[in-house]
């Protein structure tokens, strides 16, 4: 290998390393932002579980206690999301799902409920806003 070829390879390696570091930092930034947003969403689910527990406490105290317990675990998950790295979170989620499948199912039900409400709210809002904007133009 000639010196010129070796220099070119060294330069290419240096550029690739610099690009890799820059991309890695950006990916880490995006993952951190997504993780924080996810933690906020999960904390909202914990609050939703608490609200649901309060609303059914009179009719079904046992169910309310169960939902409160699930809400407490969801709150811990939100804390873990904020405090742990992404790889650690994946490992924890798998372990939690294996050890507490019923809570995972309850959490999935809460997520589905929250998403359906968000979707319904999102669908209703643009229709209201578009009729107002059309009225203003007329």
N, C-alpha and C positions, 0 to 999 in steps of 0.2 A: 504494500500500500504506500502511495507517495505521501509526502508531507502535505501537499495541497488537498488530497482526498481526506486525510486525517483531520486537517483543520476544518474542512467543510462538515465532516461528520461531528466534530466537537461543537461547532457552531449550531448545527441542527439539533444536537442533543441539548445544548443550553437553551435554545429557543423553545424546544418542546417542554423542557422542565419548567421554564418560566410561564409558558401558557398553561401547563398543568397546574401549577401553583395558583395562578390567577383564577382559573376555572374552578379549582377546588375551593378557594375562598368564597367565590360567588355562590357555588352550590351550597356551601355551609351556611351562608347568609340566608339564602332562600329557604333552606331546611329549618333554620332557626325561626324565621318569620312564620312559616307554615306551622311549626310546632307550637308557637305562641298562640296563633289563631286557633289551632286545634284545642289547646288547653282552655282557651276562653269558651269555645263551643262546648267542651265537655263539662266545664264548670256550670254553664247554663243548663245542661242536662241534669246536673246534680240539684240545681235549684228547682227545676221542673219536677224532679222526683219528690222533693220535699213538699212542693205545692200539691202534687197529686196525693201524697200521703196525708196531708192535712185535710184534703177534701173528702177522703174516704174514711177518715178516722172514726167518725160517728157510726157509720154503717158497718165497717169491717176493721176493727182495731188490729187484728192479726195481719191483714193485708197491708195496712198502713205501716206497721212495724217492719214488715218485710221490705216494703218500698223504701222506707227510711234507711234501712240497712244497705240496700242497693245504692241509694243516693250517697251514703257515706263512702262507699267503695268508689263510686264515680268521682267524688270529690278528691279522694286519694289519687285516683288516676290523673285528674287534672294537675295535682301537685307534682306527680311524677313526670308528666309531660313537660312541665316548666323546668324541672330540676335535672333530668337525665338527658343523655345523648340519644340520638335516633336509634342506633344499634341496640343500646340497652333497653330502649322502649319496646322494640320489636320482641326481644327475648322475654321481657316482662309480660307483654300482651299474650304471647303464646302460653307461658306458664299459667297466667291467670285464667285463660280460657280452659285450660285442662283441669285446673283445680276448682273453678267455680263456673261450670257451664250454665247453670240456671241464672246466675247473675249476668252472664254474658248475654243470654237470651233476653232477660229483662232490659238490659242496656240497649240491645238492638231494637227492642220494641219501643223504648223511649226515644231512641234516635229516629225511628220511623215516624213516630208521632210528631216529634219536633220538625222533621223535614216536611211532613205533610202540611203542617201549619204554616211553615215558611213558604212552601209552594203556593198554598191557597192565598196567603197574604200577597205574595208576589204577583199572582195572576190577577187579583182583584185591584191592586194599586194601579197598574198601567191602564186598565180599562177606565178607571175613574179619572186618571190624569189625562188620558187622551180625549175624553169627552169634554173636560174642562178646557183643554187647550183648543179644541175645535170651537167651543162656544166663544172663546175670546177672539178667535179669528173672524167669526161671523159678524 
